[in-house]
């Protein structure tokens, strides 16, 4: 294993610094042309023309003209995107100075997004056999959210596990945690994602689009992605000779969230690009009809980053840095006998408590317990053009994750839990030149991790060292109406867990103390694969089928946890005897597009061997098992175990847009998943943490040309109906049923322009939960907070009525 690491790291280092070896002597390849409105043939300024595989693009000028230089020879997919028009994708042959004109239409039938997630090379959504959903920045601007996962949780088949408004974790078709791989800046996001109260450390303003791939997707990104992949794509480089940016601000009424953001990016004529951004957010406690203000649900964010890059005839290279910094309160939900939230206080050197006041709720100062996250990431992404027409991508990343929890009111600035995670990510992918229509890529990628926990006074998980390596091959080919896509991968993961001894004061010692964590060494390996077909049965109907196998090794919490998990209000025990999960899933789908109706439907069945889940332990007397802890209350104990699981369900989306009133959309989305444990008894029949069925129905108008000072306007109202979830893991009171609820949301927005139709600013007004329904999401951890003795209601409820005002001002310089 040591020699394998040395060889891989040596190859990567050599490739990343020796770019001239891949230079193309022919620098005369370019693509230029004009983009017009297909209906009236008028030129369109500001349209983005982009090569997803090459990471280069341009924008059209006032005459609709564009030009992209320093391209390699070959056949590539081009994406043409403009707000208010359907995205156009087209394969172009670049050879010398190539000229191609594009015409854009507002008709939905011509919409065809580009997919870059989980494929050998960028492909159209229509030809990809795996279920994928794509949203862009305009969708993020029009919807209320407090973090990036909150923003995508309305997509079909996607939900979120939350611990208050600051923390959201993605769940895809009922599966979450390490089973969903989140990609940011081209590498796996690694930040203790095994924890319920550990969110995603990516700024929701620093995003150009998000792709959500559903189903086992372990081929390109390594093991773990049994549920799928959330690929959060950062903004690409600006066109040569331009400097562009944005200034944005947002206010939410419910928790007083104030956020502001600024970014600026530019590219010189000689191919040098740069970008910078910064974001700040402040929120006090949120409120709902039943709880009033929820004490200590406030949070702060300060995020920033930038990039420098170079695009030449030999390829491109970009270095990105991001820093995500968040401080948030951890809601425990403790109340007195009058139902009032209480807070811990320092009472003359003794631990005490007091009733939380309105001043506490409205204050932006975070109380105890609180969590502080600092996540820095540095990524070097290189794309080299080879003499034979192939392309070599070398990506290296390093992530520093620091997660501290503070809970001692007598020593509020000393962390009780301090996790220090360092991750080195590496990847090499070679894309062969098109061979008789076959587009094939081979690669190697993985990561090396070190998690240090020898700080603080609480120890939830042990320290460990991990090395992960995998090799893969993916390919695709299109024959007229039929497209095949598939591949194979082999992974090996080695994890070495550190032992830990504690003395009578709970401090680490070398020997002679009580064993907190048991040292162990584990090795996991397996083969993943997928094969799928997409068939264009007609110009309106596309049929899809896909079969995939994936695997996931147990994470550090599942193997070795032994301590209080503050944010989840429980004591967790790991299980070092756990085996890897192995998933086999089948998908079938259909896409239908006509002048009046668009329909997308998908059904899946997922069989998982050795599925890992946590269940509550019972004491010898039949009640909850309460381990001894430093506080007098104790926490219910949970332990990880395994069983065979079967998940099945699907999603369907129908968008009615009757011609000739194409501006009107009546969109309906239904998502359903059922998860059962093989041979389970009545109380252990269903897997825990499975989202309820959900129906979203939205009536929306989109108006490209409004007149006067407005353009690209929209207005809509949405019904969000979440069904009852009674299929729960009742045993030992691990999980409780959750009643359904219906939320009503609305939004309106537009670009404000001057007399020359130049956008001055964009305005977005929105309202969530208009009727102020008091509800609990089934995947909310706050649902299991203590009972309110006055009302008899258990737990804390989700956010009530919330209004949003968002303003964005574009910046554009030459």
C-alpha positions in Angstrom: 0.0 0.0 0.0 2.8 2.4 0.8 4.5 1.9 -2.6 1.1 2.5 -4.4 0.8 5.8 -2.6 4.3 6.9 -3.6 3.8 5.9 -7.3 0.4 7.7 -7.6 1.6 10.9 -5.9 4.8 11.0 -7.9 2.9 10.7 -11.2 0.4 13.4 -10.2 3.1 15.8 -9.2 5.0 15.3 -12.3 2.0 15.8 -14.6 0.7 18.8 -12.8 3.9 20.9 -13.2 5.0 19.8 -16.7 2.4 21.3 -18.9 4.6 22.2 -22.0 4.9 18.5 -22.8 1.3 18.6 -23.8 1.3 21.8 -25.9 -0.4 21.8 -29.3 1.8 23.5 -31.9 -1.2 24.5 -33.9 -2.7 27.5 -32.0 -5.0 28.5 -34.9 -8.1 26.5 -33.8 -11.0 28.7 -32.8 -14.8 28.9 -32.9 -16.7 32.1 -33.7 -20.1 33.1 -34.9 -23.4 34.9 -34.1 -26.2 34.0 -31.7 -29.7 35.2 -32.6 -33.3 34.8 -31.6 -34.7 32.0 -33.7 -38.1 33.6 -34.0 -37.1 37.1 -35.3 -33.4 36.6 -36.2 -32.3 39.5 -34.0 -28.8 39.3 -32.4 -28.7 38.4 -28.7 -26.0 40.1 -26.5 -24.7 38.4 -23.3 -25.3 34.8 -24.4 -22.8 32.3 -22.9 -21.2 29.9 -25.4 -19.3 27.3 -23.4 -17.2 24.1 -23.9 -17.9 22.0 -20.7 -15.1 19.5 -21.4 -12.5 22.2 -22.1 -13.6 24.7 -19.4 -13.5 27.6 -21.8 -16.2 29.8 -23.3 -17.2 33.3 -24.4 -20.1 35.7 -24.3 -21.7 37.5 -27.2 -21.2 41.2 -27.7 -23.9 43.8 -28.5 -24.1 42.4 -32.1 -24.5 38.8 -30.9 -21.0 37.9 -32.0 -18.7 35.5 -30.0 -15.2 34.1 -30.5 -13.3 31.4 -28.5 -9.6 31.0 -29.2 -6.9 28.5 -28.1 -9.0 25.4 -28.9 -7.7 21.9 -29.8 -8.8 20.1 -32.9 -11.6 17.7 -32.4 -15.3 17.1 -31.9 -16.8 18.7 -28.8 -20.1 19.4 -27.2 -21.0 23.1 -27.0 -23.6 24.6 -24.6 -25.4 27.9 -25.5 -27.2 29.4 -22.6 -29.2 32.6 -22.0 -31.8 33.5 -19.4 -35.3 33.4 -20.9 -34.3 31.0 -23.6 -34.0 27.2 -23.9 -30.5 25.9 -23.5 -29.1 24.7 -26.8 -26.5 21.9 -27.0 -24.7 21.0 -30.2 -21.7 18.9 -31.2 -19.2 20.9 -33.3 -16.1 19.9 -35.2 -13.3 22.3 -34.5 -10.6 22.4 -37.2 -8.8 25.7 -37.8 -10.9 28.9 -37.7 -14.4 27.4 -37.4 -17.6 29.5 -37.8 -21.0 28.4 -36.5 -24.1 30.4 -35.8 -26.7 29.5 -33.2 -30.4 30.3 -33.0 -32.1 30.2 -29.6 -35.8 29.6 -28.9 -38.1 30.1 -25.9 -39.9 26.9 -26.7 -39.6 24.2 -23.9 -39.4 21.4 -26.4 -35.9 22.5 -27.5 -34.5 22.7 -23.9 -31.6 20.3 -23.6 -29.1 20.8 -20.8 -25.6 19.5 -20.7 -24.6 16.9 -18.1 -21.0 16.8 -16.8 -21.6 14.6 -13.7 -20.7 10.9 -13.8 -20.0 10.7 -17.6 -16.9 10.1 -19.7 -17.4 13.5 -21.5 -20.0 16.2 -21.4 -23.3 14.9 -22.9 -26.8 16.1 -23.4 -29.4 15.4 -20.8 -31.5 13.6 -23.4 -28.7 11.1 -24.1 -27.7 10.4 -20.6 -29.4 7.1 -19.3 -28.9 8.0 -15.6 -31.6 10.3 -13.9 -30.2 13.8 -13.5 -31.7 17.1 -12.5 -30.0 20.4 -13.2 -30.7 23.9 -11.8 -28.9 27.1 -12.5 -28.2 30.4 -10.7 -31.5 32.0 -11.8 -33.3 29.1 -9.9 -31.3 29.8 -6.8 -32.0 33.5 -7.0 -35.8 32.9 -7.3 -36.1 30.5 -4.3 -35.8 31.2 -0.5 -32.9 29.2 1.1 -30.5 29.6 3.9 -27.8 27.2 2.5 -26.9 25.4 -0.7 -28.6 22.1 0.1 -31.8 23.9 1.2 -31.8 25.4 -2.3 -31.9 22.1 -4.1 -34.2 20.2 -1.8 -37.3 20.8 -3.9 -35.9 18.8 -6.8 -37.7 15.5 -7.5 -36.3 12.7 -5.4 -34.1 15.1 -3.3 -34.7 15.9 0.4 -32.7 17.3 3.3 -31.9 16.2 6.8 -31.8 19.4 8.9 -30.7 20.6 12.3 -32.1 24.1 12.2 -31.8 26.5 9.2 -28.0 26.6 9.1 -27.5 22.9 8.6 -28.8 20.8 5.7 -27.6 17.5 4.4 -28.7 16.1 1.0 -30.7 12.9 0.8 -31.4 11.3 -2.6 -34.1 8.7 -2.9 -34.0 8.1 0.9 -30.3 7.8 1.3 -27.9 10.4 2.8 -24.8 10.9 4.8 -21.7 9.3 3.1 -24.0 7.7 0.6 -24.3 11.0 -1.2 -21.0 12.4 -2.6 -20.9 16.2 -2.9 -18.5 17.6 -5.5 -17.3 21.2 -5.1 -14.7 22.8 -7.4 -14.2 19.4 -9.1 -13.3 17.3 -6.0 -15.1 15.5 -3.2 -16.2 17.8 -0.4 -14.8 16.2 2.9 -15.9 17.7 6.2 -17.0 15.1 8.7 -20.2 14.5 6.7 -21.1 11.5 8.8 -22.7 13.8 11.4 -26.4 14.8 11.5 -25.4 18.4 12.4 -22.5 18.6 9.9 -23.6 20.6 6.9 -22.0 21.2 3.5 -19.2 23.8 3.5 -19.9 25.5 0.2 -21.1 29.1 -0.3 -24.5 29.1 -2.1 -23.6 32.4 -3.8 -20.4 30.9 -5.4 -22.4 28.6 -7.7 -23.2 28.6 -11.5 -25.2 25.4 -11.5 -26.0 22.3 -9.6 -26.3 18.8 -11.1 -28.0 16.1 -9.0 -27.3 12.5 -10.3 -29.6 9.9 -8.8 -28.6 6.3 -8.2 -25.2 4.5 -7.7 -22.6 6.8 -9.2 -19.3 5.5 -7.9 -17.4 5.2 -11.2 -15.9 8.7 -11.7 -15.9 9.9 -8.0 -14.8 6.9 -6.0 -16.7 4.7 -3.6 -19.6 5.9 -1.4 -22.1 7.4 -3.9 -24.7 4.7 -3.5 -27.5 7.4 -3.5 -26.0 9.7 -6.0 -23.9 12.8 -6.5 -24.6 16.5 -5.9 -22.1 18.4 -8.2 -21.9 22.0 -7.2 -20.3 23.8 -10.2 -18.5 27.1 -9.5 -18.6 30.0 -12.0 -16.4 29.5 -15.0 -13.9 32.0 -16.5 -15.2 35.2 -18.1 -14.8 35.9 -21.8 -11.5 37.4 -22.9 -11.3 41.1 -22.5 -14.2 41.4 -20.0 -14.4 42.0 -16.2 -17.8 41.0 -14.8 -19.2 40.7 -11.3 -22.2 40.9 -9.0 -23.3 42.7 -5.9 -26.2 40.9 -4.1 -28.1 41.3 -0.8 -30.9 39.3 0.8 -33.2 39.7 3.8 -35.4 37.1 5.4 -38.1 38.3 7.7 -38.5 35.2 9.9 -35.0 35.0 11.4 -33.8 38.4 10.4 -31.2 36.9 8.1 -29.1 39.5 6.4 -26.7 38.4 3.7 -24.6 40.3 1.2 -22.2 39.1 -1.4 -19.8 40.5 -4.0 -17.8 38.9 -6.7 -15.6 40.0 -9.6 -13.9 38.1 -12.4 -12.0 38.8 -15.5 -9.9 37.4 -18.3 -7.2 39.1 -20.3 -6.7 38.8 -24.1 -3.7 36.5 -23.5 -5.8 34.0 -21.6 -5.0 34.9 -17.9 -8.1 34.7 -15.8 -8.9 35.7 -12.2 -11.8 35.9 -9.7 -12.6 36.9 -6.2 -15.7 36.7 -4.0 -16.9 37.3 -0.5 -20.2 36.5 1.4 -21.5 37.3 4.9 -24.7 36.1 6.6 -26.2 36.9 10.0 -29.4 35.4 11.4 -31.0 35.5 14.8 -33.4 32.8 16.1 -36.2 31.6 13.8 -39.8 31.3 14.9 -42.9 29.3 14.3 -46.5 29.3 15.5 -46.1 26.6 18.2 -42.6 27.3 19.7 -42.4 31.1 19.1 -38.7 31.9 18.7 -36.5 28.8 18.9 -33.7 29.6 21.2 -30.1 29.4 19.8 -31.1 28.7 16.2 -29.0 31.6 15.0 -25.9 31.5 12.8 -23.2 33.6 11.2 -21.3 32.9 7.9 -18.2 34.6 6.5 -17.0 33.0 3.3 -14.5 34.2 0.7 -12.3 32.8 -2.1 -10.7 33.4 -5.5 -9.0 31.9 -8.4 -6.3 32.4 -11.0 -6.1 30.6 -14.3 -4.4 30.4 -17.7 -5.9 29.3 -21.0 -3.4 28.6 -23.8 -3.0 26.4 -26.8 -1.7 23.6 -24.7 -4.8 23.6 -22.5 -5.9 25.3 -19.3 -5.0 25.5 -15.6 -6.8 27.1 -12.8 -6.0 27.4 -9.1 -9.0 27.9 -6.8 -9.1 28.8 -3.1 -12.3 28.9 -0.9 -12.7 29.6 2.8 -16.0 28.7 4.5 -16.4 29.9 8.1 -19.6 29.4 10.1 -20.6 29.8 13.7 -24.0 28.5 14.8 -26.0 27.7 17.8 -27.0 24.0 18.5 -30.6 23.8 19.4 -31.3 21.5 22.4 -34.9 22.5 23.0 -34.8 22.5 26.8 -37.7 24.2 28.4 -39.0 24.8 31.9 -42.4 23.6 33.3 -44.0 26.7 31.8 -42.9 25.7 28.3 -40.4 28.5 28.1 -37.0 27.9 26.4 -34.1 28.0 28.9 -30.5 28.9 28.4 -27.4 27.9 30.4 -25.7 30.7 32.4 -22.7 31.3 34.6 -24.2 31.8 38.1 -21.3 33.2 40.1 -19.0 30.4 39.1 -21.6 27.7 39.1 -23.6 26.2 36.2 -27.1 27.6 36.2 -30.0 28.3 33.8 -32.4 31.1 33.1 -35.4 31.8 30.9 -34.5 32.9 27.4 -35.9 36.4 26.8 -37.0 38.3 23.7 -33.7 40.1 23.7 -31.9 36.7 23.5 -34.1 35.6 20.6 -33.5 38.8 18.6 -29.8 39.0 19.4 -27.3 38.0 16.7 -24.9 36.8 19.5 -24.7 33.0 19.6 -25.3 31.2 22.9 -24.2 27.8 24.2 -23.9 25.1 23.0 -22.5 26.4 19.7 -20.4 25.0 16.9 -17.7 26.6 14.8 -16.6 25.3 11.4 -13.7 26.5 9.4 -13.1 24.8 6.0 -10.4 25.9 3.7 -9.9 24.3 0.2 -7.2 24.6 -2.4 -7.8 23.0 -5.8 -5.4 22.9 -8.8 -7.4 21.8 -12.0 -5.4 21.2 -15.1 -6.7 20.3 -18.6 -4.0 19.4 -21.2 -4.5 18.9 -24.9 -2.5 16.0 -26.4 -1.0 15.9 -29.8 -3.1 12.9 -30.8 -6.4 14.7 -29.9 -6.8 13.2 -26.5 -7.1 15.3 -23.3 -5.5 14.8 -19.9 -7.1 16.2 -16.8 -5.1 16.3 -13.6 -6.8 17.7 -10.4 -5.2 18.0 -7.0 -6.9 19.3 -3.9 -6.2 19.9 -0.3 -8.9 20.6 2.4 -8.5 21.7 6.0 -11.6 21.2 8.1 -11.8 22.4 11.7 -14.9 21.7 13.6 -15.3 22.8 17.3 -18.1 22.5 19.7 -18.4 24.7 22.8 -20.8 23.9 25.6 -19.1 24.7 29.0 -20.8 27.8 30.3 -17.9 28.3 32.8 -15.3 28.1 30.0 -17.3 29.2 26.9 -14.2 29.7 24.7 -12.7 26.3 25.3 -13.8 23.7 22.8 -15.2 20.5 24.3 -15.0 18.7 21.0 -12.3 19.6 18.4 -12.1 17.6 15.1 -9.2 18.4 12.8 -9.6 16.8 9.4 -7.0 17.2 6.6 -7.8 15.6 3.2 -5.6 15.4 0.1 -7.6 14.7 -3.1 -6.0 13.5 -6.4 -7.3 12.5 -9.8 -6.0 11.9 -13.3 -8.4 11.3 -16.2 -7.4 10.7 -19.8 -10.1 11.2 -22.4 -9.3 9.4 -25.7 -10.0 10.9 -29.1 -13.4 9.9 -30.5 -12.9 6.4 -31.9 -15.7 5.4 -34.3 -18.2 7.2 -32.1 -16.9 5.8 -28.9 -16.0 8.4 -26.2 -13.9 6.7 -23.6 -12.1 8.0 -20.5 -9.9 6.1 -18.0 -8.6 7.4 -14.7 -7.3 7.0 -11.2 -8.4 9.0 -8.2 -8.8 8.9 -4.5 -7.8 10.7 -1.3 -5.6 10.6 1.8 -7.1 11.7 5.1 -5.9 12.3 8.6 -8.4 13.1 11.4 -6.9 14.4 14.7 -9.1 14.5 17.8 -6.6 15.1 20.6 -8.0 18.4 21.7 -11.0 19.3 23.8 -12.5 17.4 26.6 -15.1 15.3 24.7 -14.3 12.5 22.3 -17.0 11.3 19.9 -15.0 9.6 17.2 -11.4 8.4 17.2 -8.5 9.8 15.2 -7.7 7.9 12.0 -5.6 7.7 8.8 -7.3 6.8 5.5 -6.0 6.1 2.1 -8.4 5.6 -0.8 -7.4 4.7 -4.4 -9.5 3.6 -7.4 -9.1 3.0 -11.1 -11.9 3.3 -13.6 -13.0 3.3 -17.3 -16.2 4.9 -18.6 -17.4 5.0 -22.2 -20.3 6.0 -24.4 -21.5 5.7 -28.0 -24.4 6.9 -30.0 -25.9 5.0 -32.9 -28.5 7.2 -34.6 -31.3 7.1 -31.9 -29.6 4.8 -29.4 -26.9 5.9 -26.8 -25.0 3.4 -24.6 -23.1 4.6 -21.5 -21.3 2.4 -19.0 -18.1 1.6 -17.2 -16.2 -0.3 -14.4 -14.2 0.7 -11.4 -12.1 -1.0 -8.7 -11.6 0.7 -5.3 -9.5 0.0 -2.3 -9.8 1.9 1.0 -7.5 1.4 4.0 -8.3 3.0 7.3 -6.2 2.8 10.4 -8.0 3.9 13.6 -6.1 5.3 16.6 -6.6 4.0 20.1 -7.2 6.4 22.9 -6.8 6.0 26.7 -8.2 8.6 29.2 -7.2 9.1 32.8 -9.5 9.8 35.7 -9.9 13.5 34.6 -10.8 12.5 31.1 -7.5 13.5 29.7 -5.6 11.5 27.0 -2.7 9.4 28.4 -0.3 7.0 26.7 -1.1 4.1 29.0 -2.7 3.1 32.2 -6.0 4.8 31.7 -9.4 3.7 30.6 -9.8 2.7 27.0 -12.0 5.2 25.1 -11.3 4.0 21.5 -10.0 0.7 20.4 -7.1 0.7 17.8 -7.9 -1.2 14.6 -6.9 -1.5 11.0 -9.4 -2.2 8.2 -9.1 -2.7 4.5 -12.1 -2.6 2.1 -12.2 -3.2 -1.6 -14.8 -3.9 -4.3 -15.9 -3.5 -7.9 -18.5 -1.0 -9.1 -20.1 -0.8 -12.5 -22.9 0.6 -14.6 -24.5 0.2 -18.0 -27.4 2.1 -19.5 -29.3 2.9 -22.7 -31.1 6.0 -23.9 -33.3 5.5 -26.9 -35.0 8.4 -28.9 -38.1 6.6 -29.9 -39.3 9.7 -31.7 -38.6 13.4 -31.7 -40.8 13.7 -28.6 -40.2 10.5 -26.7 -36.9 9.2 -25.1 -36.8 5.9 -23.2 -34.0 5.2 -20.7 -32.8 2.2 -18.7 -29.8 1.9 -16.4 -28.3 -0.8 -14.1 -25.6 0.0 -11.6 -23.6 -1.5 -8.8 -21.8 0.4 -6.1 -20.2 0.0 -2.7 -19.5 2.0 0.4 -17.1 1.3 3.2 -18.3 2.1 6.8 -17.3 5.7 7.9 -15.4 6.5 11.1 -18.6 7.2 13.2 -20.1 3.9 12.2 -16.9 2.0 13.0 -15.7 3.7 16.1 -18.0 6.3 17.7 -18.2 6.3 21.5 -19.6 9.5 22.9 -22.2 12.2 23.1 -23.3 13.7 19.8 -24.5 17.1 21.0 -26.3 18.3 17.9 -28.3 15.1 17.6 -29.2 14.8 21.3 -27.9 11.2 21.6 -25.0 9.0 22.7 -23.5 7.0 19.8 -21.7 3.7 19.7 -19.9 2.4 16.7 -19.4 -1.2 15.5 -16.0 -2.3 14.3 -17.5 -5.5 12.9 -19.4 -3.7 10.2 -19.0 -4.8 6.5 -19.2 -2.6 3.4 -22.5 -1.9 1.9 -23.1 -3.2 -1.7 -25.9 -1.7 -3.8 -27.5 -3.0 -7.0 -30.0 -0.7 -8.6 -32.1 -0.6 -11.7 -33.7 2.5 -13.2 -36.2 2.9 -16.0 -37.4 6.2 -17.3 -39.3 8.1 -20.0 -39.0 11.7 -21.3 -41.8 13.2 -23.3 -41.7 16.7 -24.8 -44.4 18.4 -27.0 -45.7 21.9 -27.7 -48.1 21.7 -24.8 -46.7 19.1 -22.3 -43.4 18.0 -20.9 -43.2 14.8 -18.9 -40.4 13.0 -17.1 -40.9 9.8 -15.2 -38.4 7.4 -13.5 -38.8 4.3 -11.4 -36.1 2.6 -9.4 -35.4 -0.5 -7.3 -32.3 -0.5 -5.1 -31.1 -3.7 -3.2 -28.4 -3.0 -0.6 -26.6 -5.7 1.2 -25.1 -4.9 4.7 -27.1 -1.6 5.0 -25.8 0.3 8.0 -28.2 2.3 10.2 -28.4 3.5 13.8 -31.0 2.3 16.2 -31.8 3.2 19.8 -30.7 0.7 22.5 -32.9 -0.4 25.3 -31.9 -0.9 28.9 -32.2 -4.1 30.9 -35.4 -2.7 32.4 -36.9 -2.0 29.0 -36.5 1.7 28.9 -33.9 3.9 27.1 -30.3 3.0 27.6 -28.7 6.1 29.2 -24.9 6.0 29.4 -23.2 7.9 32.2 -22.1 11.3 31.0 -20.7 14.4 32.6 -24.1 16.1 32.7 -26.8 14.7 34.9 -29.4 14.2 32.2 -27.7 11.6 30.1 -28.6 10.9 26.5 -30.4 8.0 24.8 -27.9 5.5 23.4 -27.8 4.5 19.7 -25.6 1.9 18.0 -24.9 1.0 14.4 -26.0 -2.3 13.0 -26.6 -3.9 9.6 -29.3 -5.6 7.6 -30.3 -6.3 4.0 -32.5 -3.4 2.7 -34.7 -2.8 -0.4 -35.6 0.6 -1.6 -38.0 1.4 -4.4 -40.0 4.3 -5.7 -39.7 7.0 -8.3 -40.4 10.5 -9.5 -42.7 12.0 -12.1 -42.7 15.6 -13.4 -45.4 17.0 -15.7 -45.1 20.6 -17.0 -48.1 21.9 -18.9 -47.3 24.9 -21.1 -50.2 25.3 -23.6 -49.3 26.8 -27.0 -49.5 29.7 -27.9 -49.3 30.9 -24.3 -45.9 29.4 -23.8 -45.2 31.8 -20.9 -47.6 29.9 -18.7 -46.3 26.8 -16.9 -48.3 24.4 -14.6 -45.6 22.1 -13.2 -46.3 19.1 -11.0 -43.7 16.9 -9.3 -44.3 13.8 -7.3 -41.6 11.9 -5.4 -42.0 8.6 -3.5 -39.6 6.1 -1.8 -40.3 3.1 0.3 -37.5 1.3 2.2 -37.9 -2.0 3.9 -35.6 -4.3 5.9 -35.5 -7.9 4.7 -37.2 -10.3 7.1 -37.9 -7.4 9.6 -40.6 -7.7 12.2 -43.5 -5.2 12.3 -41.5 -2.7 14.4 -38.3 -3.2 12.5 -39.8 -3.5 9.0 -38.9 0.0 7.7 -35.5 1.7 7.5 -35.2 4.9 9.6 -34.7 8.4 8.1 -36.8 7.8 4.9 -38.5 11.0 3.6 -42.3 11.0 3.1 -43.9 11.2 -0.3 -44.1 14.7 -1.6 -46.1 16.5 -4.3 -45.0 20.0 -5.5 -47.5 21.9 -7.7 -46.6 25.3 -9.2 -48.4 27.7 -11.5 -45.9 30.1 -12.9 -45.7 32.7 -15.6 -42.4 33.6 -17.3 -42.2 36.7 -19.4 -39.1 37.4 -21.5 -40.3 40.7 -22.8 -42.5 42.7 -20.4 -42.1 46.3 -21.6 -40.9 49.4 -19.9 -38.2 48.9 -17.4 -38.8 45.2 -16.9 -37.7 42.1 -18.7 -37.2 38.4 -17.8 -40.0 38.7 -15.3 -41.7 35.8 -13.5 -44.6 35.3 -11.0 -45.8 32.1 -9.4 -47.5 30.3 -6.6 -46.6 26.9 -5.3 -48.2 24.1 -3.2 -45.8 21.9 -1.3 -47.6 18.9 0.0 -45.7 16.4 2.2 -47.6 13.3 3.0 -47.8 11.4 6.3 -44.8 9.2 7.1 -46.0 6.2 9.1 -43.4 3.7 7.7 -40.9 4.2 10.4 -38.5 2.1 12.5 -40.7 1.9 15.7 -38.5 -0.6 17.6 -37.0 0.8 20.8 -38.6 4.2 19.9 -35.8 4.8 17.5 -38.1 6.8 15.3 -41.6 8.2 15.4 -44.2 8.8 12.7 -44.7 12.3 11.3 -48.0 13.8 10.2 -48.2 15.4 6.7 -48.5 19.1 6.0 -49.1 21.5 3.1 -47.1 24.7 2.6 -48.0 27.5 0.2 -45.2 29.6 -1.3 -45.1 32.4 -3.8 -42.6 34.5 -5.7 -42.2 37.4 -8.2 -39.2 38.9 -9.8 -37.7 40.7 -12.8 -34.7 42.4 -14.3 -34.9 46.2 -14.2 -33.3 47.7 -17.4 -32.4 51.1 -18.8 -33.6 52.4 -22.2 -30.8 50.5 -23.9 -32.1 47.2 -22.3 -29.0 46.9 -20.1 -29.8 45.3 -16.8 -29.4 47.7 -13.9 -30.4 45.2 -11.2 -32.5 42.1 -10.5 -35.3 42.1 -7.9 -36.7 38.9 -6.3 -39.6 38.9 -3.8 -40.7 35.6 -2.3 -42.8 34.2 0.6 -42.5 30.7 2.1 -45.2 29.0 4.3 -47.6 31.8 3.7 -50.3 30.4 5.9 -47.8 30.0 8.8 -48.3 26.2 9.2 -46.6 24.7 12.3 -45.0 21.5 11.0 -42.1 19.1 11.6 -40.2 17.6 8.7 -39.6 13.9 9.1 -35.9 14.4 8.6 -35.5 17.2 11.1 -33.3 16.2 14.1 -35.1 18.9 16.1 -38.2 16.7 16.0 -36.6 14.6 18.8 -35.9 17.5 21.2 -37.6 17.3 24.7 -41.3 17.5 25.2 -43.1 20.9 25.9 -44.8 20.0 29.2 -47.4 22.7 28.7 -48.6 21.7 25.2 -47.6 18.0 25.3 -45.8 18.4 21.9 -42.5 16.7 21.5 -39.6 18.4 19.8 -39.1 21.7 18.0 -41.1 22.7 14.9 -39.7 24.1 11.5 -39.7 27.7 10.4 -42.9 29.6 10.1 -44.0 32.2 7.6 -40.9 33.8 5.9 -40.7 36.7 3.5 -37.6 37.3 1.3 -36.2 40.4 -0.5 -33.2 39.8 -2.8 -31.4 42.3 -5.0 -28.6 41.6 -7.4 -26.6 44.3 -9.3 -24.5 43.1 -12.2 -21.1 44.6 -13.0 -19.6 44.6 -16.5 -16.4 46.3 -17.6 -14.2 45.9 -20.6 
